[in-house]
């Protein structure tokens, strides 16, 4: 996964600006990462009445309460990333498709 550099004010809904990206939960201590479909994360936040598109990524990372499979501790951060196999020309193609 290639992380997308976002500022502290980034929200879950920012995935719409980056076609093909995935929502990631990363252990801050050991670096273990799990990727999710961003639409599914938003849907789950709404089911729990814990947020939606405007929810800051930092709040989502703080809500994760399961231990890391790599180190067994609880220190998560959330972010957005592109899958490793996604090429820049594919991102451009998806951007044009969504735009038109």
QUIBELRA-V387091 format. One record per residue. N is the residue number from 1. RES is the residue in one small letter. SS is DSSP state (h for helix, s for strand, l for the rest). Layout:
N&RES&SS  N&RES&SS
//
This chain:
1&x&l  2&x&s  3&x&s  4&x&l  5&x&l  6&x&l  7&x&l  8&x&l  9&x&l  10&x&l  11&x&s  12&x&h  13&x&h  14&x&h  15&x&h  16&x&h  17&x&h  18&x&l  19&x&l  20&x&l  21&x&s  22&x&s  23&x&s  24&x&s  25&x&s  26&x&s  27&x&s  28&x&l  29&x&l  30&x&l  31&x&l  32&x&l  33&x&s  34&x&s  35&x&s  36&x&s  37&x&l  38&x&h  39&x&h  40&x&h  41&x&h  42&x&h  43&x&h  44&x&h  45&x&h  46&x&h  47&x&h  48&x&l  49&x&l  50&x&l  51&x&l  52&x&l  53&x&l  54&x&l  55&x&l  56&x&s  57&x&h  58&x&h  59&x&h  60&x&h  61&x&h  62&x&h  63&x&h  64&x&l  65&x&l  66&x&l  67&x&l  68&x&l  69&x&l  70&x&l  71&x&l  72&x&l  73&x&l  74&x&l  75&x&l  76&x&s  77&x&s  78&x&s  79&x&s  80&x&s  81&x&s  82&x&s  83&x&l  84&x&l  85&x&l  86&x&l  87&x&l  88&x&h  89&x&h  90&x&h  91&x&h  92&x&h  93&x&h  94&x&h  95&x&h  96&x&h  97&x&h  98&x&h  99&x&h  100&x&l
//
